[in-house]
Amino acid sequence: MQRTYRYNGFEVTVDLEPVWESIGSAVPSLPTGFVANVSIADKRMRNSLTLPIRVTNDSKKLFGTEAAALMAGFSAAQRLIDHMCLSD
């Protein structure tokens, strides 16, 4: 799943990476959790994509739901953008 958000003139893309636990069964299972991969682009400058940032929860564990991973990825991007804008 991928979502794109706009924040303070930047375009934030959050791409979810599902993680499956190997159970040795031929039956497909649900993912055990999600990691958010976040990219930030400045729409004022061409080709300004940053490297993707991999986001997990505070204890380095997977997010339990897609919604939690999306929200955490966007929140991390917001903090990074705010920090970059305050540094100028």
C-alpha positions as CSV (number, residue, x, y, z in Angstrom):
1,M,0.0,0.0,0.0
2,Q,1.3,3.5,-0.8
3,R,-0.1,6.9,0.1
4,T,1.1,10.4,-0.8
5,Y,0.5,13.4,1.4
6,R,1.3,17.1,1.1
7,Y,2.9,18.9,4.0
8,N,4.4,22.5,4.0
9,G,5.2,22.4,0.3
10,F,6.7,18.9,0.4
11,E,5.3,15.7,-1.0
12,V,5.5,12.8,1.4
13,T,5.2,9.2,0.1
14,V,4.6,6.4,2.6
15,D,5.0,2.9,1.1
16,L,4.1,0.0,3.4
17,E,6.2,-3.1,3.4
18,P,4.3,-6.1,4.8
19,V,6.4,-8.7,6.7
20,W,5.4,-12.3,6.9
21,E,6.5,-14.9,9.4
22,S,7.5,-18.2,7.8
23,I,5.3,-20.9,9.2
24,G,6.2,-23.7,6.8
25,S,2.6,-23.9,5.4
26,A,1.4,-23.8,1.9
27,V,-1.6,-21.7,3.0
28,P,-1.1,-18.0,2.7
29,S,-1.1,-16.1,6.0
30,L,-1.6,-12.6,7.0
31,P,1.4,-10.4,7.5
32,T,2.8,-10.3,11.1
33,G,3.3,-6.5,10.8
34,F,4.4,-3.6,8.6
35,V,7.3,-1.3,8.1
36,A,6.8,2.2,6.6
37,N,9.3,3.4,3.9
38,V,9.1,7.2,3.7
39,S,10.3,9.4,0.9
40,I,10.1,13.3,0.8
41,A,10.2,15.5,-2.3
42,D,10.3,19.3,-2.4
43,K,7.9,20.3,-5.2
44,R,9.8,23.6,-5.6
45,M,13.0,21.8,-6.8
46,R,13.1,19.1,-9.4
47,N,14.6,15.8,-8.6
48,S,14.9,16.5,-4.9
49,L,13.8,13.1,-3.6
50,T,15.5,12.1,-0.4
51,L,16.5,8.5,0.2
52,P,13.7,6.4,1.7
53,I,13.6,6.3,5.4
54,R,12.6,3.0,7.1
55,V,10.3,3.6,10.0
56,T,9.5,1.0,12.8
57,N,7.9,1.7,16.1
58,D,9.8,3.0,19.1
59,S,11.1,-0.4,20.2
60,K,12.2,-1.4,16.7
61,K,9.2,-3.7,16.2
62,L,6.8,-3.9,13.4
63,F,3.6,-1.9,13.3
64,G,0.5,-4.1,13.9
65,T,-1.8,-2.4,11.3
66,E,-1.5,-0.6,8.0
67,A,-3.1,2.5,9.6
68,A,-0.5,2.6,12.4
69,A,2.3,2.3,9.9
70,L,0.9,5.0,7.6
71,M,0.4,7.4,10.5
72,A,3.8,6.8,11.9
73,G,5.5,7.2,8.6
74,F,3.7,10.5,7.9
75,S,4.4,11.8,11.4
76,A,8.1,11.0,11.0
77,A,8.2,12.9,7.7
78,Q,6.4,15.9,9.4
79,R,9.0,16.0,12.2
80,L,11.9,15.8,9.6
81,I,10.4,18.6,7.4
82,D,9.8,20.8,10.5
83,H,13.4,20.2,11.6
84,M,14.7,21.0,8.1
85,C,12.6,24.2,7.9
86,L,13.7,25.4,11.4
87,S,17.4,24.8,10.5
88,D,17.2,27.3,7.5
